[in-house]
Amino acid sequence: MITRERGGLLRSRDFRLLWTGETTSVLGSSIAVVALPLVAVVTLQASTFAVGLLTAAAWLPWLLIGLPAGAWVDRRPKRPVMLVCNSISMLVFVSVPVAAWFGLLTMTQLIVVALAGGVAKVFFNVAYRAYLPSLVEKDQLQEANEKLQGSESAAQIGGPGLAGLLAHWFGAVAGVFADAVSFGISVLCLRSIRHREPERPAKTRSRLRDEIRDGLVFVVHDPYLRVLAIFGAISNVALMGYQSIEVVFLVRDLGVGEGAAGLVLALVGAGGVFGAALSGKLAARIGTARAFVLCEAFGALMMLLGPLANGGWGLAFFVAAGFSVSAGVVGSNVLNATFRQRYVPAGMFGRVTASSSVLSFGAVALGGLLGGILGETAGVRQTLGLMAGLEVVAVFVLLFTPVGRCRDFPADRGQAVSCKSCSRSSRPGGP
């Protein structure tokens, strides 16, 4: 049973520990997002295709094991799963600086590390998303997600800049070592949480295959989850195709140094704090579904400025585009996560999350690979423009779906009867 502590979330020791551990882990991961490509580009002189492949490897596990991971996690307490995943991530990422210090680092090892870290991330993310609703009250989920997403975005501001500084002072592999340390801190925080999840009702356990099918059927037959999964997949192809070659664009096309590249990407990440802080206020004013669409549309349109960037003051186009995309994506993520945690039954959450994530996160791997291939063949700047255009098209199509036609996301499946009923509730004076 969840117990509410007086004073809200900030007075909850367990939430503070989860918040601290996850924020620290995200800081390390945001360092690694820049550090791993820097290691590939600067230390190993990798090609644009190899850098795209490195990005794809981190997300490929969603396609390979996402569905069984969701069903498996639904059967087990979530915190132990999270502990094991972060422990594995710590070990695999620390192998990169160790190999580099002995002169044994290769591009193959980087890809294997990204793949192994991606496997751990699949299980962790499914468990983490399902764990939060058991830790806080249902009416605190919006606030909890805003705090988590806001601090994660703040960590993503410092991460790229810190990666650049670490690369400048100690070499690019130092950033990967920092990521390993951050996973260790997260493990300590998770171990210190006192809350224990409620026991699941005893029942005859079905076959894993049947549980996977239940999760897929739930998503496919639901008009909101189905649309969000398909939109997320198309959007993630565009976003990751763009992001996978950002470092190459900055360092090779625009001639930006390692430290400056980290600073530019830190400025880009600052948009996430803005988006997380604004999402709740925006949803209260215009509705949760409309706020979601507006966040996505704002980021997509501003993304078109990125390929126009040049050296010097021309970098402002790149920063403005990236800041806006970060704000839009993080703001919509807060609203999306809160909707799912309220809408999906607790016993189905892992399977439903995995079913949606296989499509949307699997598309991240495709986007990274596509960005690398197109960047190598058509040109980096041209690929950035193509990915920005794809994102705009995806948001435009979203306007004609149930999500685009409603004011608010439904609070539960009983409210998700039809778009017509949703439209009625969005009139002035409606609930």
Beta strands, then each sheet from edge to edge (+ up, - down):
end
